[in-house]
Amino acid sequence: MTARQSLAWVLATWFGCGRAPIAPGTVGSLGAIPLYLAAVRGGRVGVAAAAVAATLVGVWAAGSVARDLGVKDPQVVVIDEVAGMLVTMLPIARASALSLLVGFALFRALDATKPGPIRWLERLPGGLGIVLDDIGAGAVAAAALSALRASRVLP
């Protein structure tokens, strides 16, 4: 395995989160929280920058690992969950345990069920299809978080 392939595997599995024997997508989503907590120090701009970086790197890394395994969307790839969680948390400029819990629950529910157009994004080729459906789930979850903030349910 080349250094480039090794890097793709480390990133695609989000430093091993994707190798969890049970619920690797959930573990990968939880693995996004430390990155979010670091990024949110820069406000929404910091979170947006982290989301863009995770998405771009994720498309490459996910596509590379999928090619290595010969599988369209391998369970071991969880960088898509990382990117989706970051998109989910974009409306939250200051992290709280409640906002993280609600954002996590919304994202996981949407990522698992993939309603409507979110599922269509899976049809895109390679890393794009792997990552963009999670970006779609994150965008819908972010809209729900925004609505909860607007209605003052969340701080």
N, C-alpha and C positions, 0 to 999 in steps of 0.2 A: 504494500500500500504506500502510495506516495505521501509526501507531507501535505500536499493539497487535499488529497482524499481524507487523510486523518483529520485535518482541520474541518472539513465538511462534516465528518461524522461527529466530532466534538460539538460543533455548533448545531447541527440538525437534531441531535439528541439532547440538546441544551445541557451540556456537561454531565450527561448520564441520566437525566430525568426520564428520558424516553425508554430507558432500559428497565424501568420499574416493572415488576412482574404483574402488578394489578393496576389498572387505570392509568396507563402512562400519559394520556392526554390531560388528565386531572393533575397528575404530578407535574407535568410540564407547565400547566397554567399556574400552579403554585410556585413553580420555579421562576416565573416572570415577576413575582412580587418584589424580590430584592432589587431587580433592575428598575422597576417602577419607583420604588422608594428612593433610589439614587437619582433617577431622572426627574422626579417631581420637585426636587430641590431647585430645579431650573424653571419651575412653573409648567404651564401647559406647553410652552415652547420646548422645554427639556423632554417632556413626555412625547411630544410629536416627533422630535428628532430621534428619540430612541425607537419609536414605532416605525419610522421610515427606515432606519438602519436595520432593525430586526426583519422588516419585510424584504428589503433588498438582499441582505445577506441570506435570509431564509429561503428565498426563491432559488438562489444558487445552491445552497447547502442541501435543501430538501430534494431538489432535482438531481443532484449528484448522488445522494444516498439512494434515492429511488432507482436510478440507473444501476448502481452497484448491486442492488438487491433484485432488480428485475420486477419490481412491484410498483403499481401506480401511486399508491399513497401508504407507505409503510407505517405501521403503528409506532415504530421506534422514533419516527420523526415527530418532534414536538416543538420545534422552533416556530411553527405556524401558530401554536397556542400562545407562545410568548408574544408574538406580534399582535395577535388578536386581543390578548389581555391588555396590552399597552393601548391599543385603539379604544377598547372599552373604557379605560380609565382616563381618557383625554378630558372629559368634562370636569374632572375632580382636580382642582388646583392644590388642595391640601388633603393629604391622605388621612383618613380615619379608619379605625377598625371596621366600623359599620359600612362605610363606602366601599372598602375593599371586599368585605363579605358579600354585599349586594352585587357589586360588579362581577365578582367571581361567579356567583350563582347565576346571574343573568347570562354571562358569557358561556358558561358550561352548558346551560340549558339550550341556548341557541346553537352552540357548536354541535351538540349531540343530536338535536332534532333537525337542524338545517332546513328551516322553512323556506318555501318559495325560491326566490332568486339566489339565496345563499347556496342552495344545492346545485344550481346551474353553474356556479363558479367552479365547482369541482371538475367540470368537464374540460376546463382549460388544460393545455398540455403541460406536462412536467411539473416543475416547481411552482409555476403560476397557479395551477389548479390546486396544489397542495396548500399553498399559503393563502390565496385570495378568498377561499370560502371562509377561512377564519377571520380575515379582515372584514368580510361582510357580516359575520356574526358579531364581531366587535363593534362595527358601526351601528348595528341595530341595538346592541346592548348599551352603547354610549348614548344613543337617542333616549333610551328608557331611563338611564341614569340622569340625563339632562331634565327629563320630565319630572323625575322624582325630586330633583333639586329645585326646580321651578315651583313645584307644589309644596316645597319646604318639608318633605318627608325625610330628605337627607340634607345634612349641612353643606 
